[in-house]
Amino acid sequence: MKIIDIPFVKFLNITKSDCLTLSFQKELTNHVGSLHAGVLYTLAETQSGLFLQEQFNHLSNVQALLRSGEIKYKKEAKSEVKAQAFASKKRQSLNKSKYRASK
């Protein structure tokens, strides 16, 4: 299943173009009028899953699940939010052939 097709991702109306985008929706706000931290976390988690799918698309029978995560929120989100993921140059140089799905 593509990340963008996950029902909860669709429910939050996260969209994909050059990056993942979450539009500001009043229904997704918290008690101070900004996007709820849980919604922002979901956007970040979704982007990480998309990044893994794109980097390891040759492992089509593998399902990635987040084991743990940490986010440091810098300011309130009161407008559209975009998410991007990247790997360090060291990680980019990994030989993808080392990663094979076990049967």
C-alpha positions in Angstrom: 0.0 0.0 0.0 1.3 3.4 -0.8 1.7 5.7 2.2 -0.6 8.3 0.8 -3.4 5.7 0.5 -3.5 4.9 4.2 -7.0 5.7 5.5 -5.8 7.9 8.4 -3.5 9.9 6.0 -6.5 10.4 3.7 -8.6 11.4 6.7 -6.1 14.1 7.6 -6.0 15.2 4.0 -2.2 14.9 3.7 -1.3 15.4 0.1 1.8 14.7 -2.0 3.5 16.7 -4.7 7.2 17.4 -4.3 6.8 16.8 -0.6 4.0 15.9 1.8 1.7 18.8 2.8 -0.9 19.2 5.5 -3.3 22.1 5.0 -4.5 24.0 8.0 -7.9 22.7 9.0 -9.8 24.0 12.0 -10.9 20.4 12.8 -7.3 19.5 13.4 -6.4 22.3 15.9 -5.8 22.1 19.6 -7.0 24.3 22.4 -4.7 27.3 21.4 -5.8 27.2 17.7 -2.7 25.7 16.2 -2.4 22.3 14.5 -2.5 19.5 17.1 0.9 18.0 17.9 -0.5 14.5 17.2 -1.4 15.6 13.7 2.1 17.1 13.1 3.6 13.9 14.4 1.5 11.9 12.0 2.7 14.1 9.1 6.3 13.4 10.1 5.8 9.7 10.5 4.0 9.5 7.2 7.0 11.3 5.5 9.4 8.9 7.1 7.5 5.9 5.7 7.3 7.5 2.3 11.0 8.1 2.3 11.7 4.5 3.2 9.4 3.2 0.5 11.2 5.3 -2.1 14.7 4.4 -0.9 14.0 0.7 -0.6 11.4 0.2 -3.3 13.1 -3.1 -4.3 11.9 -4.6 -1.0 8.3 -4.7 -2.1 7.3 -7.5 0.3 8.6 -5.6 3.4 6.3 -3.5 5.6 8.1 -0.7 7.5 6.7 0.2 10.9 8.0 3.0 13.1 9.7 1.6 16.2 10.2 4.9 18.0 10.4 8.6 17.2 11.0 12.0 18.7 10.0 15.4 17.6 11.1 18.7 18.9 8.4 21.2 18.2 9.8 24.7 17.4 6.7 26.8 17.1 2.9 26.6 16.7 1.7 25.6 13.3 -1.0 28.0 12.3 -0.8 27.5 8.5 0.0 24.8 6.0 2.9 22.5 7.0 5.2 20.6 4.6 7.4 17.6 5.4 10.6 16.4 3.8 13.0 13.6 4.6 16.6 13.1 3.7 19.5 10.8 4.6 23.0 11.9 5.4 25.6 11.4 2.7 26.9 8.4 4.7 23.5 6.7 4.6 23.0 7.5 0.9 26.2 5.6 0.1 24.9 2.4 1.6 24.8 -0.4 -0.9 21.1 -1.2 -1.2 21.8 -4.7 -2.3 22.8 -5.4 1.3 19.1 -5.1 2.2 17.1 -8.1 1.2 13.8 -9.2 2.5 13.8 -12.4 4.5 11.3 -15.0 3.5 
